[in-house]
């Protein structure tokens, strides 16, 4: 009988101890109603404000491996309407990525699970051929020739056409000589810069060539012209 009474007293003592512990551990984190617990972001860099209340001092953290996602401030005292900002960098990869922001206060944890969508990737299939440039005035400088060339070119991708910038080389003297009074036809080489989101997985050459024609000087026979440095 004494043994039973002892066990009852022990059980009551343990229950009372647990109750006291629960009262002492009153940490609680509560997010505002408008907070989205699983936000999804576009590939662009972005920020998101989180409002919450905490009955105790708190801290927030993101795994070190998720360097693209950060939170500030990352700790603070108890309070209501606490504001923190989740910042994410642009996702230039071809995969969605995920991170968990963990809010801690003593033994209490709450989570914000972040998803950022992958960047839309277009695969380069071919580069269109630029149209020949004709009718340039005789004695035009090499720089004037380059200025007359198109600054962009159409790129064919697996998901529609886009434009790419071209950087043209200045014609060398062996190719074009402004001092020559007869008509000249020559090629100028340029190099395409792919825009963001276009990937050249097939290693297509980004070098393009355009044909340029400079008119003969007035009074000079139009039947004569220089083609690649040779009179025809």
Backbone torsions as a table, in degrees:
resi	resn	phi	psi	omega
1	UNK	NA	-43.2	177.5
2	UNK	-62.2	-37.0	179.4
3	UNK	-63.4	-42.0	179.7
4	UNK	-64.6	-44.2	179.6
5	UNK	-61.5	-39.1	179.5
6	UNK	-63.6	-42.0	179.9
7	UNK	-65.4	-38.4	178.8
8	UNK	-65.0	-44.7	179.5
9	UNK	-62.9	-40.4	179.5
10	UNK	-63.5	-42.3	-179.6
11	UNK	-65.5	-40.7	179.4
12	UNK	-66.1	-36.9	179.3
13	UNK	-65.4	-42.2	179.5
14	UNK	-66.0	-39.5	179.4
15	UNK	-64.6	-41.8	179.1
16	UNK	-65.1	-37.4	179.3
17	UNK	-64.9	-41.7	179.1
18	UNK	-64.3	-40.7	-179.8
19	UNK	-63.1	-41.6	178.7
20	UNK	-64.3	-40.1	178.8
21	UNK	-62.5	-42.0	-179.4
22	UNK	-64.3	-37.6	179.1
23	UNK	-67.9	-38.3	-179.1
24	UNK	-73.2	-32.3	179.6
25	UNK	-95.0	77.6	-175.8
26	UNK	-100.6	23.3	179.3
27	UNK	-63.8	135.4	-179.5
28	UNK	-154.0	130.5	176.5
29	UNK	-114.8	126.2	-177.9
30	UNK	-129.2	118.8	177.2
31	UNK	-77.9	149.4	175.6
32	UNK	-63.6	154.3	-175.4
33	UNK	-58.9	-34.2	-175.2
34	UNK	-80.2	-5.9	-178.0
35	UNK	-71.8	128.7	176.0
36	UNK	-88.9	120.4	-175.0
37	UNK	-77.6	-19.0	178.3
38	UNK	-132.4	69.4	-177.9
39	UNK	-71.8	146.2	175.9
40	UNK	-119.3	128.1	-176.3
41	UNK	-111.1	155.3	172.9
42	UNK	-75.0	172.0	-176.8
43	UNK	-65.6	-18.6	-177.0
44	UNK	-71.8	157.7	174.4
45	UNK	-60.5	144.1	-173.7
46	UNK	-157.0	167.6	174.2
47	UNK	-135.2	157.1	179.5
48	UNK	-145.7	128.5	-179.3
49	UNK	-92.1	132.4	179.2
50	UNK	-114.5	128.0	175.9
51	UNK	-109.7	135.1	179.0
52	UNK	-156.7	169.7	175.9
53	UNK	-122.3	147.6	178.4
54	UNK	-140.7	132.4	-179.3
55	UNK	-82.1	-10.5	180.0
56	UNK	-136.6	172.2	173.3
57	UNK	-56.9	147.4	-173.2
58	UNK	-138.8	166.2	171.1
59	UNK	-148.3	157.5	179.9
60	UNK	-133.6	144.5	-176.7
61	UNK	-150.4	155.8	174.5
62	UNK	-125.4	143.6	179.4
63	UNK	-54.9	139.9	-178.0
64	UNK	-57.7	-28.3	-178.7
65	UNK	-69.1	-21.0	179.8
66	UNK	-92.7	65.7	-175.6
67	UNK	-67.4	-16.2	-178.8
68	UNK	-79.7	-10.7	-177.2
69	UNK	-122.4	130.4	-178.9
70	UNK	-139.4	159.0	178.6
71	UNK	-132.2	140.7	-178.5
72	UNK	-149.5	133.3	-7.5
73	UNK	-70.4	165.0	-176.1
74	UNK	-105.0	4.1	177.5
75	UNK	-163.1	164.0	179.5
76	UNK	179.6	179.8	180.0
77	UNK	-90.5	172.6	176.9
78	UNK	-60.2	151.4	179.2
79	UNK	168.4	177.2	177.5
80	UNK	-115.7	156.3	-179.2
81	UNK	51.0	44.3	175.8
82	UNK	-73.7	134.5	-177.4
83	UNK	-114.3	126.9	173.1
84	UNK	-129.5	158.1	-178.0
85	UNK	-120.9	126.5	172.6
86	UNK	-92.9	124.7	180.0
87	UNK	-117.0	136.3	178.4
88	UNK	-129.5	144.0	177.8
89	UNK	-85.9	168.6	179.7
90	UNK	-65.2	140.3	177.9
91	UNK	-97.8	100.0	-179.8
92	UNK	-96.8	14.0	-179.8
93	UNK	-92.8	174.5	179.5
94	UNK	-99.4	19.3	179.6
95	UNK	-132.1	144.9	169.3
96	UNK	-64.9	153.3	177.6
97	UNK	-135.1	157.3	-169.7
98	UNK	-135.2	147.3	176.7
99	UNK	-150.4	149.9	176.9
100	UNK	-117.1	124.5	174.6
101	UNK	-95.7	119.8	-176.8
102	UNK	-103.8	123.9	175.3
103	UNK	-100.9	126.7	-176.5
104	UNK	-124.5	141.3	171.7
105	UNK	-147.6	106.9	-171.8
106	UNK	54.9	-120.6	-178.0
107	UNK	-96.6	11.7	-178.9
108	UNK	-100.5	136.2	177.5
109	UNK	-132.3	140.5	173.5
110	UNK	-131.9	156.4	-171.0
111	UNK	-132.5	143.8	167.2
112	UNK	-118.4	119.6	-177.3
113	UNK	-102.7	113.9	-172.6
114	UNK	-99.5	134.6	173.1
115	UNK	-123.8	134.0	173.9
116	UNK	-123.5	127.2	-175.7
117	UNK	-72.3	153.3	179.5
118	UNK	-72.6	157.9	177.0
119	UNK	-74.6	140.3	178.7
120	UNK	-70.1	117.3	-177.0
121	UNK	-101.7	135.0	174.6
122	UNK	-116.9	133.4	-178.5
123	UNK	-92.7	125.6	178.6
124	UNK	-68.1	127.8	177.9
125	UNK	-105.1	-39.8	175.9
126	UNK	-167.0	163.9	176.9
127	UNK	-111.5	129.5	-179.0
128	UNK	-68.4	154.9	179.6
129	UNK	-83.5	124.1	179.3
130	UNK	-67.9	145.5	179.6
131	UNK	-71.7	145.9	-179.9
132	UNK	-62.0	146.4	176.6
133	UNK	-102.2	125.7	-178.2
134	UNK	-128.5	165.0	172.7
135	UNK	79.6	17.6	176.9
136	UNK	-72.4	143.3	-176.6
137	UNK	-66.8	144.1	177.2
138	UNK	-60.6	145.9	179.3
139	UNK	72.2	11.8	175.7
140	UNK	-61.6	138.0	-179.9
141	UNK	-69.3	160.7	178.8
142	UNK	-60.2	-37.5	179.0
143	UNK	-67.0	-35.0	177.5
144	UNK	-66.4	-36.7	177.0
145	UNK	-61.2	-47.9	-179.5
146	UNK	-61.3	-39.8	-179.2
147	UNK	-64.2	-24.0	-178.8
148	UNK	-84.5	-8.5	-177.2
149	UNK	-84.0	153.9	-179.3
150	UNK	-64.2	142.2	-179.7
151	UNK	-86.4	-17.4	-178.2
152	UNK	-133.0	163.0	178.2
153	UNK	-142.6	152.1	-178.6
154	UNK	-83.1	130.3	177.5
155	UNK	-108.4	131.2	177.6
156	UNK	-92.6	123.0	178.5
157	UNK	-122.3	174.8	179.1
158	UNK	-75.5	-3.5	-178.5
159	UNK	-137.6	49.9	177.3
160	UNK	98.8	169.1	-179.2
161	UNK	-92.0	143.4	176.7
162	UNK	-136.5	168.9	179.5
163	UNK	-104.0	144.1	175.4
164	UNK	-125.9	145.2	178.4
165	UNK	-76.6	149.6	178.0
166	UNK	-120.4	135.4	170.7
167	UNK	-108.5	116.4	-175.5
168	UNK	-94.1	143.0	172.6
169	UNK	-76.9	148.9	174.5
170	UNK	-77.7	128.2	-177.7
171	UNK	-57.1	134.0	178.7
172	UNK	-77.9	159.8	-178.8
173	UNK	-58.0	-33.5	-178.4
174	UNK	-68.9	-20.9	-178.6
175	UNK	-94.0	-42.9	-177.0
176	UNK	-141.4	130.5	-179.8
177	UNK	-124.3	108.9	-178.1
178	UNK	-61.8	-18.9	-178.1
179	UNK	-77.2	-16.1	-179.0
180	UNK	-76.3	130.6	-174.5
181	UNK	-89.2	-17.1	177.2
182	UNK	-80.5	167.4	179.3
183	UNK	-65.4	148.1	179.8
184	UNK	-132.4	139.2	173.4
185	UNK	-125.2	128.9	-177.3
186	UNK	-153.3	166.8	179.6
187	UNK	-105.8	145.2	174.3
188	UNK	-120.9	135.4	-178.6
189	UNK	-97.5	139.9	177.4
190	UNK	-135.4	165.9	-178.2
191	UNK	-129.3	130.7	-175.0
192	UNK	-88.6	136.6	172.0
193	UNK	-103.4	120.7	-178.7
194	UNK	-72.9	137.5	176.8
195	UNK	-73.5	164.3	177.2
196	UNK	-56.7	137.3	177.2
197	UNK	93.6	-7.3	177.1
198	UNK	-105.7	126.6	-175.8
199	UNK	-116.3	135.8	-179.5
200	UNK	-103.1	69.0	-178.0
201	UNK	-72.3	-21.4	-178.8
202	UNK	-91.7	7.4	177.8
203	UNK	53.2	43.4	176.3
204	UNK	-69.7	137.6	179.0
205	UNK	-61.1	132.7	179.2
206	UNK	-96.3	10.6	177.3
207	UNK	-91.1	133.4	178.1
208	UNK	-127.8	157.5	179.9
209	UNK	-128.9	137.6	178.4
210	UNK	-125.3	141.9	178.1
211	UNK	-89.7	134.2	-177.9
212	UNK	-125.9	135.6	178.0
213	UNK	-121.8	126.1	176.4
214	UNK	-107.3	131.2	-177.2
215	UNK	-68.7	158.6	173.7
216	UNK	-73.6	157.0	175.8
217	UNK	-67.0	145.2	178.7
218	UNK	-52.7	132.6	179.2
219	UNK	94.0	-13.7	177.4
220	UNK	-92.4	138.6	-175.9
221	UNK	-56.1	129.3	178.6
222	UNK	-74.0	-10.5	179.7
223	UNK	-76.7	-17.6	-179.9
224	UNK	-99.8	133.4	174.9
225	UNK	-150.5	157.2	177.3
226	UNK	-94.6	123.6	178.0
227	UNK	-117.4	103.2	-179.5
228	UNK	65.6	27.9	175.7
229	UNK	96.9	0.3	-179.0
230	UNK	-118.6	131.1	178.7
231	UNK	-72.7	130.9	178.6
232	UNK	-113.8	NA	NA
